[in-house]
Amino acid sequence: MVQRVLGAEKQEPFRIKQSELTFDRMLGEGSFGEVWAGLLRKLEVVAIKKIRMSKISDACIEDFRAECEIMAQLRHPNLVLFHGA
């Protein structure tokens, strides 16, 4: 599933392995997935967006990839820091 979203052919610099995430509790859900509180690399508290792959089209996957590329570059005190996908 992750390879379908992020692409097996190239490794984006923002790519995080699922084994690096620990899911704690679900915070909410929407039509495309869920948001969880958890840990990144067992150290940092993070929000995790978990996408339901059965609910999205290839166009949505490309939009998500483009959003990740943009968010990986953003740094501002009023924005939540993007760690990866």
C-alpha positions as a printed Julia matrix, in Angstrom:
85×3 Matrix{Float64}:
   0.0    0.0    0.0
   2.66   2.53   0.99
   4.57   1.81  -2.21
   1.44   2.62  -4.22
   1.14   6.0   -2.52
   4.79   7.01  -2.42
   6.11   5.0   -5.33
   8.52   2.08  -5.17
  10.57   3.5   -8.03
  11.89   6.49  -6.12
  12.63   7.17  -2.48
  11.28  10.53  -1.4
  13.4   12.19   1.31
  10.31  12.44   3.54
   9.6    8.69   3.47
   9.05   7.06   6.9
   8.88   3.28   7.34
   5.74   2.01   9.04
   7.97   0.15  11.52
   9.17   3.58  12.78
   5.62   4.48  13.9
   3.77   3.46  17.03
   0.01   4.06  16.93
  -1.43   5.05  20.32
  -5.04   6.23  19.95
  -7.32   7.39  17.17
  -8.03  11.13  17.29
 -10.55  11.29  14.47
 -11.57  10.01  11.07
 -12.83  11.29   7.77
 -13.87   9.93   4.41
 -10.3    9.1    3.33
  -8.83   7.82   6.57
  -7.98   8.27  10.22
  -5.75  10.51  12.33
  -3.89   8.85  15.2
  -1.75  10.06  18.08
   1.47   8.1   18.23
   5.23   8.06  18.37
   7.87   8.48  15.68
  10.91   6.27  16.3
   9.61   5.74  19.87
  10.81   9.24  20.79
   8.63  12.01  19.42
   4.87  12.42  19.88
   3.26  12.9   16.46
  -0.08  12.9   14.67
  -0.3   10.12  12.08
  -2.61  10.35   9.06
  -3.59   6.82   8.01
  -5.2    6.68   4.56
  -7.79   4.05   3.6
  -6.3    2.85   0.32
  -9.6    1.4   -0.91
 -11.16   4.86  -0.83
  -8.79   6.82  -3.08
  -8.05   7.05  -6.77
  -4.7    7.3   -8.51
  -5.33  11.06  -8.91
  -5.78  11.39  -5.13
  -2.52   9.49  -4.6
  -0.68  11.92  -6.87
  -2.25  14.86  -5.01
  -1.13  13.38  -1.68
   2.43  12.89  -3.01
   2.51  16.53  -4.17
   1.18  17.7   -0.79
   3.95  15.74   0.97
   6.62  17.33  -1.2
   5.33  20.82  -0.4
   4.82  20.2    3.32
   8.32  18.75   3.66
   9.7   22.18   2.74
   7.51  24.33   5.01
   8.86  25.8    8.25
   6.74  28.29  10.18
   5.88  28.7   13.88
   2.14  28.62  13.1
   2.29  25.35  11.13
   2.59  21.8   12.38
   5.96  20.39  11.3
   5.71  17.66   8.64
   8.04  14.77   9.46
   7.29  12.42   6.59
   4.94   9.98   4.93
